Amino acid sequence: MGIIMDGNGRWARRRGLPRAAGHRAGVSVLTPVLETAGELGIESLTLYAFSTENWSRPAEEVDTLMSLFLETARRKLPEIKERGARVRFVGRREHLPKPVLRAMREAEELTAENDRLRVYIALNYGGRSEIVDAARRMLAEGLSPEEVDERTFARYLYAPEVPDLDLLIRTSGEMRVSNFLLWQIAYAELYVTETFWPDFSREEFLKAIEDFASRSRRWGGV
Protein backbone atom coordinates (compact mmCIF):
# COMPACT_ATOMS: atom_id res chain seq x y z
CA MET A 1 0.00 0.00 0.00
CA GLY A 2 1.14 3.54 -0.67
CA ILE A 3 -0.18 6.97 0.29
CA ILE A 4 0.39 10.30 -1.44
CA MET A 5 -0.08 12.61 1.52
CA ASP A 6 -1.37 15.72 -0.26
CA GLY A 7 -3.24 18.87 0.70
CA ASN A 8 -1.32 20.30 3.66
CA GLY A 9 -0.91 23.71 2.06
CA ARG A 10 -4.54 24.04 1.00
CA TRP A 11 -5.70 22.86 4.42
CA ALA A 12 -3.70 25.69 6.00
CA ARG A 13 -4.75 28.32 3.46
CA ARG A 14 -8.44 27.64 4.07
CA ARG A 15 -7.83 28.38 7.74
CA GLY A 16 -5.77 31.50 7.12
CA LEU A 17 -2.64 29.76 8.41
CA PRO A 18 0.89 29.54 6.99
CA ARG A 19 1.72 26.43 4.94
CA ALA A 20 4.02 25.26 7.74
CA ALA A 21 0.97 24.85 9.97
CA GLY A 22 -0.51 22.47 7.43
CA HIS A 23 2.64 20.37 7.29
CA ARG A 24 2.76 20.24 11.07
CA ALA A 25 -0.90 19.20 11.25
CA GLY A 26 -0.18 16.46 8.73
CA VAL A 27 2.36 14.86 11.05
CA SER A 28 -0.36 14.14 13.62
CA VAL A 29 -2.11 11.87 11.11
CA LEU A 30 0.78 9.41 11.10
CA THR A 31 -0.13 7.83 14.44
CA PRO A 32 -3.70 6.72 13.56
CA VAL A 33 -2.60 5.61 10.09
CA LEU A 34 0.22 3.43 11.44
CA GLU A 35 -2.02 2.11 14.22
CA THR A 36 -4.71 1.12 11.72
CA ALA A 37 -2.22 -0.43 9.30
CA GLY A 38 -0.80 -2.56 12.10
CA GLU A 39 -4.22 -3.65 13.31
CA LEU A 40 -5.29 -4.68 9.81
CA GLY A 41 -2.16 -6.71 9.21
CA ILE A 42 -0.94 -4.57 6.34
CA GLU A 43 2.58 -5.75 5.57
CA SER A 44 4.03 -2.76 3.74
CA LEU A 45 3.17 0.94 3.66
CA THR A 46 5.03 3.54 1.59
CA LEU A 47 4.48 7.22 2.43
CA TYR A 48 5.33 10.00 -0.05
CA ALA A 49 7.00 12.59 2.18
CA PHE A 50 9.15 14.75 -0.12
CA SER A 51 9.61 14.49 -3.88
CA THR A 52 12.55 15.43 -6.06
CA GLU A 53 10.32 18.19 -7.46
CA ASN A 54 9.64 19.67 -4.01
CA TRP A 55 13.05 21.38 -4.04
CA SER A 56 11.48 23.97 -6.36
CA ARG A 57 9.29 25.21 -3.49
CA PRO A 58 10.31 28.38 -1.63
CA ALA A 59 13.50 27.85 0.39
CA GLU A 60 11.71 28.77 3.61
CA GLU A 61 9.13 26.03 3.08
CA VAL A 62 11.82 23.45 2.22
CA ASP A 63 13.75 24.39 5.38
CA THR A 64 10.54 24.03 7.38
CA LEU A 65 9.90 20.57 5.95
CA MET A 66 13.42 19.40 6.75
CA SER A 67 13.20 20.77 10.30
CA LEU A 68 9.81 19.14 10.74
CA PHE A 69 11.21 15.84 9.57
CA LEU A 70 13.94 16.00 12.22
CA GLU A 71 11.43 16.94 14.90
CA THR A 72 9.10 14.13 13.84
CA ALA A 73 11.93 11.60 13.83
CA ARG A 74 12.80 12.50 17.43
CA ARG A 75 9.19 12.36 18.67
CA LYS A 76 7.71 9.52 16.62
CA LEU A 77 10.58 7.06 16.32
CA PRO A 78 10.21 5.53 19.82
CA GLU A 79 6.49 5.07 19.15
CA ILE A 80 7.14 3.50 15.75
CA LYS A 81 9.70 1.12 17.24
CA GLU A 82 7.29 0.16 20.03
CA ARG A 83 4.66 -0.74 17.43
CA GLY A 84 7.05 -3.18 15.79
CA ALA A 85 7.40 -1.22 12.56
CA ARG A 86 10.58 -1.26 10.50
CA VAL A 87 11.47 2.04 8.85
CA ARG A 88 13.41 2.42 5.63
CA PHE A 89 13.90 5.43 3.38
CA VAL A 90 13.76 5.39 -0.41
CA GLY A 91 15.03 8.13 -2.67
CA ARG A 92 18.20 9.99 -3.56
CA ARG A 93 20.21 10.80 -0.47
CA GLU A 94 22.42 13.41 -2.06
CA HIS A 95 21.37 17.04 -1.41
CA LEU A 96 19.70 16.11 1.88
CA PRO A 97 21.09 17.98 4.92
CA LYS A 98 23.57 16.02 7.03
CA PRO A 99 21.34 16.09 10.15
CA VAL A 100 18.53 14.57 8.08
CA LEU A 101 20.81 11.85 6.73
CA ARG A 102 21.96 11.07 10.26
CA ALA A 103 18.36 10.83 11.49
CA MET A 104 17.52 8.52 8.59
CA ARG A 105 20.38 6.17 9.43
CA GLU A 106 19.44 6.15 13.11
CA ALA A 107 15.81 5.33 12.31
CA GLU A 108 16.78 2.48 10.01
CA GLU A 109 19.25 1.04 12.51
CA LEU A 110 16.91 1.36 15.51
CA THR A 111 14.03 -0.45 13.80
CA ALA A 112 16.04 -2.94 11.73
CA GLU A 113 14.88 -5.96 13.75
CA ASN A 114 11.16 -5.11 13.68
CA ASP A 115 8.89 -7.08 11.39
CA ARG A 116 5.26 -6.27 12.16
CA LEU A 117 4.91 -3.52 9.55
CA ARG A 118 7.41 -2.29 6.97
CA VAL A 119 7.19 1.48 6.62
CA TYR A 120 8.96 3.02 3.64
CA ILE A 121 9.33 6.79 3.60
CA ALA A 122 9.88 8.29 0.15
CA LEU A 123 12.16 11.26 0.84
CA ASN A 124 13.80 13.18 -2.02
CA TYR A 125 12.09 10.57 -4.17
CA GLY A 126 10.97 10.53 -7.79
CA GLY A 127 9.71 7.54 -9.74
CA ARG A 128 11.58 8.54 -12.88
CA SER A 129 14.76 9.16 -10.88
CA GLU A 130 14.46 5.68 -9.39
CA ILE A 131 14.20 4.10 -12.84
CA VAL A 132 17.11 6.16 -14.19
CA ASP A 133 19.27 5.33 -11.18
CA ALA A 134 18.48 1.62 -11.56
CA ALA A 135 19.51 1.74 -15.23
CA ARG A 136 22.74 3.54 -14.29
CA ARG A 137 23.62 0.89 -11.72
CA MET A 138 23.03 -1.91 -14.22
CA LEU A 139 25.24 -0.18 -16.78
CA ALA A 140 27.93 0.44 -14.15
CA GLU A 141 27.95 -3.28 -13.37
CA GLY A 142 28.30 -4.11 -17.05
CA LEU A 143 25.08 -6.04 -17.55
CA SER A 144 24.38 -6.99 -21.15
CA PRO A 145 20.93 -6.40 -22.74
CA GLU A 146 20.32 -10.14 -22.69
CA GLU A 147 20.70 -10.19 -18.90
CA VAL A 148 18.03 -7.56 -18.28
CA ASP A 149 14.41 -8.53 -17.72
CA GLU A 150 11.77 -7.18 -15.34
CA ARG A 151 12.97 -9.29 -12.42
CA THR A 152 16.59 -8.21 -12.91
CA PHE A 153 15.62 -4.56 -13.29
CA ALA A 154 13.59 -4.63 -10.08
CA ARG A 155 16.68 -5.72 -8.13
CA TYR A 156 18.29 -2.37 -8.88
CA LEU A 157 15.49 -0.21 -7.51
CA TYR A 158 16.10 1.77 -4.31
CA ALA A 159 14.51 -0.89 -2.11
CA PRO A 160 14.00 -4.07 -4.14
CA GLU A 161 11.96 -5.62 -1.33
CA VAL A 162 9.20 -3.01 -1.73
CA PRO A 163 6.35 -5.06 -3.23
CA ASP A 164 4.19 -3.97 -6.12
CA LEU A 165 1.40 -1.87 -4.64
CA ASP A 166 -2.08 -3.30 -4.29
CA LEU A 167 -3.61 0.03 -3.33
CA LEU A 168 -2.50 3.63 -3.83
CA ILE A 169 -4.35 6.27 -1.80
CA ARG A 170 -4.18 9.95 -2.65
CA THR A 171 -5.66 12.64 -0.45
CA SER A 172 -6.85 16.14 -1.53
CA GLY A 173 -8.74 15.04 -4.64
CA GLU A 174 -5.95 15.44 -7.20
CA MET A 175 -6.23 12.85 -9.97
CA ARG A 176 -2.57 12.13 -10.66
CA VAL A 177 0.23 9.91 -9.34
CA SER A 178 2.85 12.70 -9.15
CA ASN A 179 5.89 10.60 -10.07
CA PHE A 180 5.35 8.20 -7.17
CA LEU A 181 6.50 4.56 -7.38
CA LEU A 182 6.00 4.44 -11.15
CA TRP A 183 7.41 0.92 -11.41
CA GLN A 184 5.56 -0.47 -8.40
CA ILE A 185 2.08 0.89 -9.17
CA ALA A 186 1.72 -0.81 -12.56
CA TYR A 187 -1.43 -2.66 -11.42
CA ALA A 188 -2.29 -0.81 -8.24
CA GLU A 189 -5.87 0.10 -7.51
CA LEU A 190 -6.28 3.86 -7.05
CA TYR A 191 -8.36 5.51 -4.34
CA VAL A 192 -8.69 9.30 -4.31
CA THR A 193 -10.40 11.19 -1.52
CA GLU A 194 -11.22 14.89 -1.44
CA THR A 195 -10.08 14.97 2.19
CA PHE A 196 -6.88 16.92 2.79
CA TRP A 197 -4.13 14.94 4.49
CA PRO A 198 -4.36 16.73 7.88
CA ASP A 199 -8.02 15.61 8.06
CA PHE A 200 -7.35 12.03 6.94
CA SER A 201 -8.77 9.96 9.78
CA ARG A 202 -8.91 6.29 10.74
CA GLU A 203 -12.44 6.26 9.31
CA GLU A 204 -11.19 7.61 5.97
CA PHE A 205 -8.46 4.98 5.93
CA LEU A 206 -10.94 2.19 6.60
CA LYS A 207 -13.22 3.54 3.88
CA ALA A 208 -10.36 3.24 1.38
CA ILE A 209 -9.66 -0.33 2.49
CA GLU A 210 -13.32 -1.28 2.19
CA ASP A 211 -13.53 0.22 -1.28
CA PHE A 212 -10.45 -1.74 -2.34
CA ALA A 213 -11.88 -4.98 -0.94
CA SER A 214 -14.99 -4.55 -3.10
CA ARG A 215 -13.05 -4.40 -6.37
CA SER A 216 -12.32 -7.23 -8.77
CA ARG A 217 -8.66 -7.26 -9.83
CA ARG A 218 -7.72 -8.82 -13.18
CA TRP A 219 -4.11 -7.68 -13.75
CA GLY A 220 -4.77 -7.13 -17.46
CA GLY A 221 -6.79 -10.35 -17.90
CA VAL A 222 -10.44 -10.78 -18.78
N, C-alpha and C positions, 0 to 999 in steps of 0.2 A: 504494500500500500504506500502511496505517496500523497503528500499534501502541499499544494501551492498556497502558502499563507499570505493572502493578498487583501488589501483594503485598509491597512493601518492609517495611511495618510488621509484617505477620504473619511474614515471614522473620526479622526481628529478634527478635520476641517468642518464637518457638520456640527461639531460641538464648540467651534471657535477656539480650538486648542492648537498648539504647534504640532508639527508632524511627529516630533520626538515623543509626545504624549501618546500618540497612537501606537508607536513601536513599543513603548513601555507597557501599554495595556495589552498588547499582543502576547507579551511574555507570560502573563498570568494564565493564558489559555493552555499553556503547555502541560500543566499539572493534570487537569481533567482529561485531556486528550491521551496522555501517557497512561493514566489510571485506567481509562476505558479500554485502550488497546491491550493492556495487560490482562484485564478481566476477560476480554473476549478471546484471548489466546492468539492474537495477531502476532505473527512471527517476526515481521520486518516492517519498519515504518521509516520512510525517507521524507525529511522536512526541508523545503526549499527556503533557506535562510537569507542568502545573499548571492546574487548572480554576478557573472562577469560583466554584465551590462550596468549593474548598479553603481559602478565606479563613476559613471557619468552624472550621478546626482550631485547636488551641491556638497562641497567639501565638509561643511558643518554637519550635514545630515549623515554623511559617511562616517565622520568621526563619532557622531552620536551612536550610530549602529555598532561600531567597533567597541566603544566603551560599554554599551549595553550588553554586548556579547560577553565581555569580561565579567561584568557584574552578575549576569545570569549564570555563567559557569561557576562562579563562587557560591551563589545561593542555591542553585538547583542541582549541582552535581552530587552532593551527599544524598539528596532525595532520590535521584535517578539511580544511584548505586544501590540504595536500600530496596528499590523496587525490582532489582535484578536485571536492569537493562544494561546492555552493552552499547557504548557510544563509539561511533567512528565517523570521521569527516571525509567527505568526497569533494574534490575540486582542486584547482590549482593553488598551491601553497605560496608561490612567489607573490610578492606585492603585499601580502598580509603583514601587519605589524608584528614585531617580535613577541610582544606580550600575548598577542592572540595565538601565535604559533605555539608558545609555551603552554598556554591554557588548553589548547587542542591536544597536545601530547599528554598532558597530565590527565585529561579526561579519558583518553583512550587507554592509558596505562591503568588508571584506577578501576576501570570497569571491564578490563580485558577478560576476566574470568566469569563474568555474568552471562547467562544464556536464556533468560526468560523472554526478553524482547530485544531485538537488534534495532537500534535507533541510528539511522544515518542522517547526518546533517550536511546538506549541500551548501558549502560556504565558498565563495569565489568560484562558483560552479556555472558551467554552461554545457549544454548537451553537445553542441557542435565542437566545443573545445575538447570535450572528453573523447569524441570520435577522432579528431585530429591528433590528439596526444597519443591515442592508442595506435594509430597508423605510424606515427613517428617512432614509437618504441619498437614496433615490428620491423620497420626499416633499419633501425639502429642495430637490431639483433640479426639482421641479414636474412630474414625469412624470404623464401621465394614465393611467387604468386601461387604455385601449386600447393604450398603449405597452408594457405590462408583460406579458412572457411568460417562460418558464423561462430562455431564453437571456439576456434582458435582466436578469432578477433575479440570475443567476449573476455578472454583471459587477460587482455591488455587494457581493459577498462580500469577506472580508478579503483573500484572495489569489485572485483569479479564475482564475489559471493552475493552481491545484491541481486535478488531474483527479479525476473520480469514482473512488472507490476500487474496485479489483478484489478486494482481500483486506484484511480487518480482523482482526488478531491481538489476542487479549486473554490476558494471563497471569493466573495465580492462580485460575482456575476459575470466576470470577464470570460469570453468564450475563446480562449487560446491556451496553449501549453507553455508559452514563454521560454522555449529552449530548455525545458526540464526533462532530463532522463530520456532523450530522444530514442536511444537504442532500447531501453527497457520498457517503454510504454507502447510498443508495437501493437499489442492486442489488449491493452488495458481498457477497462470500462471507465468512462468519464462521468463524474458527478459534479455539477456546478450549482452552487447555492448563492443567492443574492446577499447572504449574510456576510458582513465584513469580519475579518479574522478576529478582532478583539471581542466580537459578540458570538463567536463560534463556541457553542456549548456542548455538553455531553449529549443533550437531546438531539442537536444538529448532527453530531457524529453518528449516533445510532440511526438516525433517519437515513444517512448516506449508506450505512451498512445494510439496512433493510431494503433500500432501493436496489443495491447491488445484488442482494440475495434473490430478488425477484426476477432477475434477468436471465436470459438463456444465452450462454456463450458458445460460439461455434468456431472461433479461431480460423475464419476464412472458409469453413466448410458450409454445407447446406443446412 
